[in-house]
Amino acid sequence: MNEKNYAMKETENMICAGEMNPISESLTDMMNTAACLSTDALVIAQRINQHLFAKGEPMNEDKNNPECFRDVLSFTVKRLSKLCEELSYITNMLGV
């Protein structure tokens, strides 16, 4: 086994095993928090784009309520993907 890969796996396991503060939130709460944070971050990035470069797209929301974890994860992944696009546009326009 590659020594670098082994070190990464060992570190990842140690972090999980060494967790001193047990997670008090349920998986559902954590997923909902992640979905909300991804939406908030996207809105902030869109506001920056609109303010600096007069570029902004309204968010086309699916108004369906998620029915399962997969729906929430899909929503969050779409939000994060859109956020990356917005941030990429900002960095390109700023020449970074």
HELIX and SHEET records of a PDB file:
HELIX    1   1 GLU A    3  ALA A   17  1                                  15    
HELIX    2   2 LEU A   27  PHE A   53  1                                  27    
HELIX    3   3 PHE A   69  LEU A   94  1                                  26    
END                                                                             
